[in-house]
Amino acid sequence: MSTNPATFAWPGRPQGPRSGGRCGVEKREEVFDMPDIRQSVKEDRGILKKIQMIIPGFRGYRKKEDIKAADALLRIQMADRMRDVKTGIEESRRMLVENMMIDHVEQVGGIINKLMAVEGRVRHAEQGYSGFSPAIRIEEEELNRLYEYDFMMVQSINDLLRLSSELKNAIYANDNAKIHEQVDGLRANLNNFTRAFEERIPRIAGIYNMG
């Protein structure tokens, strides 16, 4: 399942009418006003299971002593997968150069550079957590929002891995239109991941620094 950056409903934000993206993905609405706690628990467990299917060993943030370990596990696995994405796209860039498809080389190089920067930021993010005040309480609503960000990020990485593979196929086929489509998709999903990661930082940091 791919996530369309144009239609994703960011956790805790009101969403107005949006025009459908190129893929026509249905909009997803998130409502956080006066949540039913029983429903919140159910949703929390559901999205946590989805994350665990992609990130084995992830236990969530329910026990205070597990917060740092869970965050580190999630970030390290995401950073490792981003490194895999970068490796695949570097191979695609080499193929573009060998096939004299110069028009796409600069764009792909820009994606590689951003991947390197984002990977390092994700891998070492805990170094920046200390600047945030521990003002966020660990409540069902806050956990649901945090898991929404986590799931958005792991889904974006899965999409990046898929698009990286599809880019290679497009280069093999010498399909310029398809190459352009995959490059646009890679850039959009990387921006999508970065946005979710940056917006997640104050939430996880606030919990991370409690006590």
Order of alpha helices (4+ residues) and beta strands (2+ residues): alpha-alpha-alpha-alpha-alpha
